[in-house]
Amino acid sequence: MKWTEYSNNLLKIHYYVCLMDVERIARLARVALSPEEISKFSKDMKEVLNMFRVLDDVDVSDTPITMHPVEVVNIVRPDKAGKSLSKAEIFSNEKNEEDGYFKGPKTLE
C-alpha cells in the first residue's frame, strides 16, 4: 500500500470517528441533530482538534512536571481551641430547648 492510500484511509477513519463522536455527544446532550448538522459539527470538531495539534510541536523537555500551574497554599487559619459559651448562654434566647438539646420539628410521624 502506498503512503497516499494509507493516508487517505486514515482520513476516512478519522472522518467517521468524528461523525460518531458528534452523534454520541448529541445523544448524551439529548439534542436531535440532522445529518447536515452532524456533518457541519464534525468539520468544526476536526478544526478544533487540528488547532490543538499545534501543541504537539511545543518543546517541553526542559519544563518540570507540575500538578498545579500556580502554587497552592493553605489559607485556612490554624485550629485553636478558644473560650466556648456555656449551655446557659447558648440556650438563653432559645424557646425550643429540651433536656439541654435544641428541639426541632418532627420529620417523621
C-alpha positions as CSV (number, residue, x, y, z in Angstrom):
1,M,0.0,0.0,0.0
2,K,1.3,3.4,-0.9
3,W,1.6,6.2,1.6
4,T,-1.1,8.2,-0.1
5,E,-3.5,5.3,0.1
6,Y,-2.7,4.7,3.7
7,S,-3.1,8.4,4.5
8,N,-6.4,8.6,2.7
9,N,-7.7,5.6,4.7
10,L,-6.6,7.3,7.9
11,L,-8.5,10.4,6.9
12,K,-11.6,8.3,6.2
13,I,-11.3,6.6,9.6
14,H,-10.8,10.0,11.2
15,Y,-13.9,11.4,9.5
16,Y,-16.1,8.6,10.7
17,V,-14.7,8.8,14.2
18,C,-15.6,12.5,14.3
19,L,-19.1,11.7,13.0
20,M,-19.6,9.1,15.7
21,D,-18.2,11.5,18.3
22,V,-20.7,14.2,17.3
23,E,-23.6,11.7,17.3
24,R,-22.6,10.5,20.7
25,I,-22.2,13.9,22.2
26,A,-25.6,15.0,20.7
27,R,-27.2,11.8,22.2
28,L,-25.7,12.5,25.6
29,A,-26.8,16.1,25.5
30,R,-30.3,14.9,24.3
31,V,-30.0,17.1,21.3
32,A,-31.6,16.0,18.0
33,L,-29.3,16.8,15.1
34,S,-30.0,16.4,11.4
35,P,-27.4,14.7,9.2
36,E,-26.4,18.1,7.8
37,E,-25.8,19.4,11.3
38,I,-23.8,16.3,12.3
39,S,-21.6,16.8,9.2
40,K,-21.1,20.5,10.0
41,F,-20.3,19.9,13.7
42,S,-17.9,17.1,12.7
43,K,-16.0,19.5,10.4
44,D,-15.9,22.1,13.3
45,M,-14.7,19.4,15.7
46,K,-11.9,18.5,13.3
47,E,-10.8,22.1,13.0
48,V,-10.7,22.4,16.8
49,L,-8.7,19.2,17.1
50,N,-6.3,20.4,14.4
51,M,-5.8,23.6,16.4
52,F,-4.7,21.6,19.4
53,R,-2.2,19.7,17.3
54,V,-0.1,22.8,17.4
55,L,0.7,21.8,21.0
56,D,2.4,18.6,19.7
57,D,5.2,20.8,18.3
58,V,5.9,22.6,21.5
59,D,9.2,21.5,23.1
60,V,8.5,20.9,26.8
61,S,11.6,18.7,27.5
62,D,13.0,21.4,29.9
63,T,9.7,22.1,31.6
64,P,9.3,20.5,35.1
65,I,6.1,18.4,35.6
66,T,3.6,20.3,37.8
67,M,0.3,19.4,39.3
68,H,-0.9,23.0,39.5
69,P,0.0,26.0,37.4
70,V,0.2,28.1,40.5
71,E,1.5,27.3,43.9
72,V,-1.3,26.1,46.3
73,V,-1.1,27.4,49.8
74,N,-3.3,26.7,52.8
75,I,-5.2,29.9,53.6
76,V,-7.2,28.3,56.5
77,R,-6.3,29.7,59.9
78,P,-4.8,27.2,62.5
79,D,-7.4,25.4,64.5
80,K,-7.0,26.6,68.1
81,A,-9.4,26.0,71.0
82,G,-10.9,29.1,72.4
83,K,-13.4,30.1,75.1
84,S,-16.7,28.5,74.5
85,L,-20.2,29.6,75.5
86,S,-21.8,27.9,78.5
87,K,-25.1,25.9,78.0
88,A,-27.0,28.7,79.8
89,E,-25.6,31.3,77.3
90,I,-26.4,29.1,74.3
91,F,-30.0,28.5,75.3
92,S,-30.6,31.9,76.8
93,N,-32.7,33.1,73.8
94,E,-34.0,29.7,72.7
95,K,-37.5,28.7,73.4
96,N,-37.3,25.2,71.8
97,E,-34.9,23.6,74.2
98,E,-35.5,20.3,75.9
99,D,-33.1,18.5,78.3
100,G,-30.1,20.5,77.1
101,Y,-30.7,20.0,73.4
102,F,-32.3,22.1,70.6
103,K,-35.8,20.8,69.9
104,G,-36.7,20.8,66.2
105,P,-39.9,20.0,64.3
106,K,-40.8,16.3,63.7
107,T,-39.7,15.0,60.4
108,L,-41.3,11.5,60.7
109,E,-44.6,10.6,62.2
